[in-house]
């Protein structure tokens, strides 16, 4: 992915903020935190309002024209579509790695089983990141489509900053949903990177073992070459993951006013709010989503004529059908992810048992170093599976919450 999510005036690097003009409602300490080197989940709203080039440019220019901004959004959408193409290329590389492992490692071997399992996890994470990128494009397209209607000020004249901020709240929501989704994608990709790093460590040891065996006449040059190739492949995938993490952090930073040359650290993600899932009421939430969604609001308008009323009723029925269908899917997905998350406690227990067993057997000399590392990789994969279940639930809750708040494109 490339870091192209930048609109409006150029971003500033983090550093000492101007304390002589602290916005109302912020303390000096909280304002200073907005200019540190870390994007925290709880700061997203304030970072958008006080640092985002998108928002601050809108606030400065909305009383004159939105043409330039709309053009910039269109450019960003095209850039993000290019990122989708690059995501496809990453997936193709992972699929090719699967084929390489299947053809080069003996069927039934522990190394083959673990490599395929880790690559499978990485593929699922890459798919999730691609899906999130597609949803981010949809959100920006929705923002672009709604700019004129959202930001029109009746009566003429220059509106107050307070009234502008009220009108721009939907933009804050759109940007918040995009950035939160990208932060979750960052967490998923970070997990994939950690798995690949563990895999590289294992393959390094396996290559060392094969090299030693070759010197003793117990292995062939072909076996050493195969081990070397597996290590090279794993290192390549790790390098790609590291580069993608940097690009994604840069993209998030550019949205929030950070310099491209100094991308921010991405802070910890919140624990999924399981109480929200349990309390969710689809019927009640559908009513709120309908009242908040801009497409439903637009469909409910009429010119007052009989024909206009009939058209309004048809349009409203159509968009309400889409809204009900999409919200029901998000609700079901959230419930399913909650069940998987609940089951991850057993997965974590299995991970701890695997790790403890490996450490005990290794200390007793019952495992070689390569076997020990392979079993640690197994334990790590269990832990990663549990963490992925947590991130997937967080994403599912986020998708549903934003949809209930009206941030959802009906397609």
Secondary structure as GFF3:
##gff-version 3
##sequence-region A 1 411
A	DSSP	three_ten_helix	19	21	.	.	.	ID=ss1
A	DSSP	alpha_helix	28	33	.	.	.	ID=ss2
A	DSSP	beta_strand	38	39	.	.	.	ID=ss3
A	DSSP	three_ten_helix	41	43	.	.	.	ID=ss4
A	DSSP	alpha_helix	44	50	.	.	.	ID=ss5
A	DSSP	alpha_helix	53	61	.	.	.	ID=ss6
A	DSSP	alpha_helix	67	104	.	.	.	ID=ss7
A	DSSP	alpha_helix	110	150	.	.	.	ID=ss8
A	DSSP	alpha_helix	161	167	.	.	.	ID=ss9
A	DSSP	alpha_helix	169	215	.	.	.	ID=ss10
A	DSSP	alpha_helix	221	255	.	.	.	ID=ss11
A	DSSP	beta_strand	265	266	.	.	.	ID=ss12
A	DSSP	alpha_helix	274	279	.	.	.	ID=ss13
A	DSSP	alpha_helix	282	292	.	.	.	ID=ss14
A	DSSP	alpha_helix	294	299	.	.	.	ID=ss15
A	DSSP	alpha_helix	306	363	.	.	.	ID=ss16
A	DSSP	alpha_helix	369	404	.	.	.	ID=ss17
###
